[in-house]
Amino acid sequence: MASVNNKVIPFDPIERNQPKTPSSAMNSELVEQASEKISDPQILINLVSKRTKEITSGKSPLVNVEPGMTHSDIALLEIIEEKVTPIINDIVYNQ
């Protein structure tokens, strides 16, 4: 419950969340296949997120796009087909 000017205002975080639409959901089969290429979930999520933002902002997909694919699905397929891979920097020690 939140309080504004000594008035109690009910707060339900579930009501504030937008319902998921088909365009925002990722294909679970593609997620599973991509996780076979990149086993670290944090790296996979970050790569999909970054690539999805690039595609959304107008970058061309690197794979053939089928009708009904979301931008996230395209990013996952690019990972599966090894069109994009994460670059993990080595640790640099300053002396």
N, C-alpha and C positions, 0 to 999 in steps of 0.2 A: 504494500500500500504506500502511496506517495502522499505527501502532505503539502498543500499549497494554501497559504493564508489560513492556516489552522483548519482547513477542510480536508477531509480524507477523500482521496480520489483512488478508486480501484485501479490496479494496474495488472494486466494480464499480458505477459510478454508474447504469448502465443497469438493473441489478437493482433499484435503489432507486426508480426511476420507476414510477408507477402506469400500467398500460396505459390507453390512451385508450378510452373507452366511446362508443357512439353518442350518448349524451346530452351528452358534452363536446365533440364535434367540431362545427365550424361548416360550414355549407353553402357550398362554394367558389363557387357561382354567385352567392349573395347577397353574399359578400365582394367579388367582382368588381364587382357592380352598385353596392354601397355605395362602393367606391373611385372610382367615376365621380362620385359626389356629393362625397366628401371625398378629395382626392388625396394629402394628407399621411398616410402610413401611421401615424405616431405619434399624430396627432390621432384618426384612425379607431379605432385600437386602444384609446386611452384612453376615447373616447366609448362604444364597444361595451362595454368593461369596466365603466364606471360605470353604464350603463343596465342591463346584465345583473345587476349587484349589486342595483340598485333593484327589478327585476322579481323576483329571487330572494327579496328581503326582503318582497315582498307588494304592490308597486306594480302597478297595473293596466296591461296592455299597451294601447298606443294604436292598434293595428292588429288586424284579424281574425286569430285564431290558428288554424292548421290542425293537425290531429292529427300528432304526430311532430316538431313544431318544438321546438327547444331554446330556452332563454332567450336565448342568443346570437343565434340565428336571428331571434327576435322583435326584438331590438335592431337587428340589421342591416336588417330590413324597415322598422322605424320610420325609420331613416336614409334608406333608399331612397325611402320615401313622404314624406320631409321632415316627419315628425311631431316629430323631434328634430334639433337642429343644435348644433354646438359654439359656445360663446361664447368668443371670443378677445379678451382685454383688450388695449387699447392700452398702449404704454409710457408711463409717467408719469415725467416728469423733475422732480425736486425741486431747487429753486434756493436 
